Amino acid sequence: MSPDLRDRAATLLGAYRQKGLKIATAESCTGGLVAALLTEISGSSAVVERGFVTYSNEAKTELIGVPAGLIGADGAVSERVARAMAEGALTHSRADVAVAITGVAGPTGGTATKPVGLVHFGLARKGSPTIHLERRYGDLGRENVRRRAVEDALSLLEQAVG
C-alpha cells in the first residue's frame, strides 16, 4: 500500500482509538486489503476487532449471515448485499463499526448490468442506520479497482468516526 494510504490508516486508527471504537471488515472483491492496510499499523489491535474475507457467496452466508435468498435475488454485487454484509459483520463481531465491500474487480465477471468496476459498500454502526455507497470506477484494471475500493472504504470509516 502507498505511504499516503498508510498515513490515512494511521490517522483513522488514532481517531477510533481515541473514541474507544472497534472496526470489523467484510470484504469480497478486495480480499482483505482493508484489514491488511489497517493491520500494517503498529497498535492496530486496539481498534481492528476482526476481518471477514467473504469472497464466495457461501462465505457471505456462513460467516456473516447474509441470506442466500438475498444473494440469489439481487446477486452478490448489490446494494442490499453490501448492507447485509456490513450489518452481518457488526452482528458477528464485537466491533462498533463495520465496513463491507462487494464488487466486480475484473477483468472478467462483468455483465451489462454489473460491469467491471462496479463496487457496492455498506457501513454499519451500532445505533445508526446502515449507509450504502455505490461506485462505478470503470474497467481500470483489477489492481486499480481494488485500490480505489480500499480508498473509498477508508473514507466511509473516516466519516463514521466523525
C-alpha positions as CSV (number, residue, x, y, z in Angstrom):
1,M,0.0,0.0,0.0
2,S,1.1,3.5,-0.7
3,P,2.6,5.7,2.0
4,D,-0.5,8.1,1.7
5,L,-2.9,5.2,2.4
6,R,-0.8,4.1,5.3
7,D,-0.8,7.6,6.7
8,R,-4.6,7.8,6.3
9,A,-5.0,4.4,8.0
10,A,-2.8,5.5,11.0
11,T,-4.8,8.7,11.4
12,L,-8.0,6.7,11.2
13,L,-6.9,4.2,13.8
14,G,-5.9,7.1,16.1
15,A,-9.3,8.6,15.9
16,Y,-11.0,5.3,16.6
17,R,-8.6,4.5,19.5
18,Q,-9.3,8.0,21.0
19,K,-13.1,7.3,20.9
20,G,-12.7,3.7,22.1
21,L,-14.3,2.3,19.0
22,K,-13.5,-1.0,17.2
23,I,-13.7,-1.9,13.5
24,A,-14.7,-5.0,11.6
25,T,-14.4,-5.5,7.9
26,A,-16.3,-7.8,5.5
27,E,-14.5,-7.9,2.2
28,S,-15.3,-9.7,-1.1
29,C,-13.6,-8.1,-4.1
30,T,-10.8,-6.6,-2.0
31,G,-10.0,-9.9,-0.4
32,G,-8.9,-8.5,2.9
33,L,-6.9,-5.5,1.6
34,V,-8.7,-3.0,4.0
35,A,-7.9,-5.2,7.0
36,A,-4.4,-5.7,5.7
37,L,-3.9,-2.0,5.4
38,L,-5.2,-1.3,8.9
39,T,-3.1,-4.0,10.5
40,E,0.1,-2.7,8.9
41,I,0.0,0.0,11.5
42,S,1.5,-0.8,14.9
43,G,-1.1,-0.7,17.6
44,S,-3.9,-1.6,15.3
45,S,-5.1,-4.4,17.6
46,A,-6.6,-1.8,19.8
47,V,-9.0,-0.9,17.0
48,V,-9.3,-3.7,14.5
49,E,-11.6,-6.3,16.0
50,R,-11.7,-8.7,13.1
51,G,-11.9,-9.0,9.3
52,F,-14.1,-11.4,7.3
53,V,-12.9,-12.3,3.8
54,T,-16.2,-13.4,2.3
55,Y,-15.2,-13.9,-1.3
56,S,-17.7,-16.7,-2.1
57,N,-21.5,-16.4,-1.7
58,E,-21.3,-19.3,0.7
59,A,-18.8,-17.4,2.9
60,K,-21.1,-14.4,2.9
61,T,-23.9,-16.7,4.2
62,E,-22.0,-18.9,6.6
63,L,-19.6,-16.3,8.2
64,I,-21.8,-13.2,8.4
65,G,-25.3,-14.4,7.9
66,V,-26.2,-12.8,4.5
67,P,-29.4,-14.6,3.4
68,A,-28.7,-16.9,0.5
69,G,-32.1,-15.9,-0.9
70,L,-31.0,-12.2,-0.9
71,I,-27.8,-13.2,-2.9
72,G,-30.0,-15.2,-5.2
73,A,-32.4,-12.4,-5.8
74,D,-30.1,-9.5,-6.1
75,G,-26.7,-11.0,-6.8
76,A,-23.6,-10.7,-4.6
77,V,-22.8,-7.3,-6.1
78,S,-25.7,-5.3,-5.0
79,E,-26.8,-2.6,-2.5
80,R,-28.8,-4.9,-0.4
81,V,-26.0,-7.5,-0.1
82,A,-23.4,-4.8,0.8
83,R,-25.7,-3.5,3.5
84,A,-26.4,-7.1,4.8
85,M,-22.6,-7.8,4.8
86,A,-21.9,-4.7,6.9
87,E,-24.7,-5.5,9.3
88,G,-23.7,-9.1,9.5
89,A,-20.1,-8.2,10.2
90,L,-21.3,-6.0,13.0
91,T,-23.6,-8.7,14.4
92,H,-20.9,-11.4,14.2
93,S,-18.1,-9.4,15.9
94,R,-17.6,-7.2,18.9
95,A,-17.0,-4.1,16.7
96,D,-18.8,-0.8,16.8
97,V,-18.4,-0.1,13.1
98,A,-18.2,-2.4,10.2
99,V,-17.4,-1.7,6.5
100,A,-18.3,-4.1,3.7
101,I,-17.2,-4.2,0.1
102,T,-18.6,-6.3,-2.8
103,G,-17.9,-5.7,-6.4
104,V,-16.5,-6.7,-9.8
105,A,-12.8,-6.1,-9.9
106,G,-12.3,-7.7,-13.3
107,P,-11.0,-8.3,-15.8
108,T,-13.7,-11.0,-16.1
109,G,-17.0,-11.3,-14.3
110,G,-18.7,-8.2,-15.6
111,T,-22.1,-8.1,-17.2
112,A,-24.2,-5.4,-18.9
113,T,-26.0,-4.6,-15.6
114,K,-23.0,-5.2,-13.4
115,P,-19.9,-4.1,-15.3
116,V,-16.3,-4.4,-14.3
117,G,-15.6,-1.6,-11.8
118,L,-19.0,-1.7,-10.1
119,V,-18.5,-1.8,-6.3
120,H,-21.0,-1.6,-3.5
121,F,-20.1,-0.6,0.0
122,G,-22.0,-0.9,3.3
123,L,-21.2,0.8,6.5
124,A,-22.9,-0.2,9.7
125,R,-22.5,1.5,13.1
126,K,-24.2,0.5,16.3
127,G,-27.2,2.7,16.9
128,S,-27.1,4.3,13.4
129,P,-28.8,3.5,10.0
130,T,-26.6,1.5,7.6
131,I,-25.0,3.6,4.9
132,H,-24.6,2.5,1.2
133,L,-22.2,3.7,-1.4
134,E,-22.1,2.7,-5.0
135,R,-19.1,3.3,-7.2
136,R,-18.6,2.7,-10.9
137,Y,-14.9,3.0,-11.4
138,G,-14.9,1.6,-14.9
139,D,-12.6,-1.0,-16.3
140,L,-9.4,0.4,-14.7
141,G,-7.7,-2.9,-14.3
142,R,-8.1,-5.2,-11.3
143,E,-5.4,-3.6,-9.1
144,N,-6.8,-0.1,-9.6
145,V,-10.4,-1.1,-8.9
146,R,-9.3,-2.8,-5.7
147,R,-7.1,0.2,-4.7
148,R,-9.9,2.6,-5.3
149,A,-12.3,0.4,-3.3
150,V,-9.9,0.5,-0.4
151,E,-9.7,4.3,-0.6
152,D,-13.5,4.6,-0.5
153,A,-13.8,2.1,2.4
154,L,-11.3,4.3,4.3
155,S,-13.4,7.3,3.5
156,L,-16.6,5.6,4.9
157,L,-14.7,4.6,8.1
158,E,-13.4,8.2,8.4
159,Q,-17.0,9.6,8.1
160,A,-18.2,7.1,10.7
161,V,-15.8,8.2,13.4
162,G,-16.7,11.9,12.6
